[in-house]
Amino acid sequence: HTRGGRGSGGHGSLDKSITLPPDEIFRNLENAKRFAIDIGGSLTKLAYYSTVQHKVARVRSFDHSGKDIENEPLYEISVQEEITARLHFIKFENNYIETCLDFIKDHLVNTETQVIKATGGGAYKFKDLIEKKLGLKVDKEDVMTCLIKGCNFLLRNIPHEVFAYQKDSDTEFRFQTNHPNIFPYLLVNIGSGVSIVKVESEDKFEWIGGSSIGGGTFWGLGALLTKTKKFDELLQLASKGQHTNVDMLVKDVYGGACQTLGLSGNLIASSFGKSTTADKEFSKEDMAKSLLHMISNDIGQLACLYAKLHNLDKIYFGGFFIRGHPVTMRTITFSINFFSKGEVQALFLRHEGYLGAIGAFLKGAEQDNPNQYSWGENYAGSSGLMSTSPDVYPMQRTRSGTFDMFEMDRLERPLVNLPLLKDPSTYIPDTVDLTDDAMARKYWLTCFEEALDGVAKRAAASQPDSVDAPERAEKFRQKYWNKLQTLRQQPFAYGTLTVRSLLDTREHCLNEFNFPDPYSKVKQKENGIALKCFQSVIESLDSLGWEERQFALVKGLLAGNVFDWGAKAVSDVLECEPQFGFEEAKSKLQGIGGRSVVLVRSGYCINKREGPPHKCALIFADNSGIDIILGVFPFVRELLSRGTEVILACNSGPALNDVTYSESLIVAERIAAMDPEEASSSLHMEFLICVYYCLKSATRSKVQRMIHFNYDKKYRKQFLIIFNSIRISFLS
């Protein structure tokens, strides 16, 4: 969309200056229902629920009984249309509210909604306008209840929703790992004034304090001091100012003696203190900065005192005063650290502006119980966290005046923490934090950029019968390229940047243009070829002595991992040299220096003969074909032969040529059939894949049906025993 000039021409000219394509902002309105709205003093946040139809690639094992399967595909691939629930949240200036309501009315089709839930002070001001434009009854909800519900929902569903602000770090946002237990916490909502709420559970919270000195104070005094009427322009002035020109510091009062007091000379002794003695005019920037420090320090100290009083160590700050503004967050963080001596942490939310809208929506959707599902951020349809620094990425628009979007998709299965983890709150699944490591970030973003043309080409080729596949592939390429450029400038946009989040973003963009699994045929072919070699690989391994077999197994794991279509150099080889296989990859490893081989030999001790076998091994699978079948499964077979229980973890959805959960089940079934001596153990392992994948939502009846249709009769009782024992251990 485009936006006209601001600040002149009045309300009407602003309305006429914007266009709002439904595919960019108010997406999927034709399937929208259950609206909610949160109207503050300057910004409106709209929420609605829609159903999205999209393509999903499914695999199903062929019935090979009585057939010559030598030239048959390993499994059947089908693309099905499925319906997914999506939550949409849009934020825009109140100046645009009438045009936006008109636009929604014009594009709304057959909505079931009769009522729109509303919260915020503007819910009263704009009630008649909303009812007139949309023909919906406005049902007002309590502001604080909506804020708490929205905050809890985000804390439960969005990884890296929470961050601490660090002034002198290369990356200003330091994201927190989600903790399984989000309670208790203190929520400090800074609007016109300040409200402080203690939250103990989903439905138990209480207002424990507040202050009349808040965002409205900063705005009002700032307007009087600088003649600047717009809130974000005040923040911009503050970002350029130097408060020490206006504030009296400790060293200004005590000189060198401040050290004897145990205080830093740079602490503010008196806000605006120099204005009483200086015979000069102060700049607007310096006064705005001093005012911002004064308000933020006061709020920080007040919040810290309440946290200490109630024995809380987490304070979440929200409200329009924060707005992701670095100076505000830095000052509040300093204040909390200073007054708590580091015992209390100031935390901020990526989507803090949406708390009220989310809460109001949840109040209106209680009969659907959205909290029983897991929801994930759709990166393809979300704007992400933007820095408001004027020096950061001029192509990005500042938060005020933008149409900021946030989308969440309902996940196929509820997500839970892996029950095997000793402490889920400290588990970090990613080996490299690209937000923090600038060199690694540059390397990986370049890798994804260089591979993009190949992925787009593969996406178009995966749907040869579709006339518009090339056009959609190009749109995918452009969208993902734009996301990568945003992440170069603002790596914190979607939380901690990792290789995994880059892959997720790519898959979301592919799904956006109806490419559910561009590499499905590649994986099918690679799995079939690798299975034909499995028996000979096993026979070769079985002929080796124990020590040489262990080394060969590790070498097989390394060689199999070469077959990753995500690496451009590898994909080029696989495209040009289809004969390149397992033995060729192993021969490449001969070039590894002696020191590396020694490290592999000494580091690999999981299968040493001394001592009892390990009770359980959890293996995270990577690529299809040679990697999982000739690299991972022989290693799994060795562990099973020693009595170690094996859990194979696979992706729930596609990511390039990575093996998916459903594909791994078929592969495991075929391998078990090829290796009768290990059939029971292998199928045992296969079932563990299934159980751990859907453990949270699985019921005994569901598992019984699954076992009946998928497994030989003699194994069914054994599998139910396994399921019951695992489910009991999980619940305990």
Salt bridges, closest charged atoms under 4 A:
ASP15 OD2 - HIS11 ND1 3.50
GLU24 OE1 - HIS1 ND1 3.85
ASP38 OD2 - LYS45 NZ 3.84
GLU76 OE1 - ARG60 NH2 2.78
GLU81 OE2 - LYS55 NZ 2.85
GLU82 OE2 - ARG58 NH2 2.55
GLU93 OE2 - ARG6 NH2 3.15
GLU98 OE2 - LYS133 NZ 3.50
ASP102 OD1 - LYS133 NZ 2.97
GLU112 OE1 - LYS33 NZ 3.82
GLU131 OE2 - LYS127 NZ 3.38
ASP139 OD2 - LYS117 NZ 2.65
GLU141 OE2 - LYS117 NZ 2.71
GLU161 OE1 - HIS351 ND1 2.67
GLU200 OE2 - LYS204 NZ 3.96
GLU202 OE1 - ARG156 NH1 2.57
ASP232 OD2 - ARG323 NH2 2.53
ASP247 OD2 - HIS243 ND1 2.86
ASP252 OD2 - LYS274 NZ 3.61
GLU343 OE1 - LYS308 NZ 2.46
GLU366 OE2 - LYS363 NZ 3.98
ASP368 OD2 - ARG34 NE 2.59
GLU377 OE1 - ARG350 NH2 2.70
GLU377 OE2 - HIS351 NE2 3.61
GLU407 OE2 - ARG27 NE 2.54
GLU407 OE1 - ARG86 NH1 3.62
GLU407 OE2 - HIS88 ND1 3.44
ASP409 OD1 - ARG86 NE 2.58
GLU412 OE2 - ARG58 NH2 3.90
GLU412 OE2 - ARG413 NH1 3.61
ASP430 OD2 - ARG500 NH2 2.69
ASP436 OD1 - ARG174 NH2 3.37
GLU449 OE2 - ARG488 NE 2.84
ASP468 OD1 - ARG472 NE 3.21
GLU471 OE2 - LYS475 NZ 3.69
GLU474 OE2 - ARG477 NH2 3.02
GLU512 OE2 - ARG27 NH1 2.61
ASP517 OD2 - LYS523 NZ 2.99
ASP542 OD1 - ARG637 NH1 3.16
GLU547 OE2 - ARG601 NH1 3.73
GLU548 OE2 - ARG601 NH2 3.89
ASP572 OD2 - LYS568 NZ 3.29
GLU575 OE2 - ARG458 NH2 2.83
GLU583 OE2 - LYS586 NZ 3.39
GLU638 OE1 - ARG549 NE 2.96
GLU645 OE2 - HIS684 NE2 3.74
GLU663 OE2 - LYS523 NZ 3.14
ASP675 OD2 - ARG637 NE 2.56
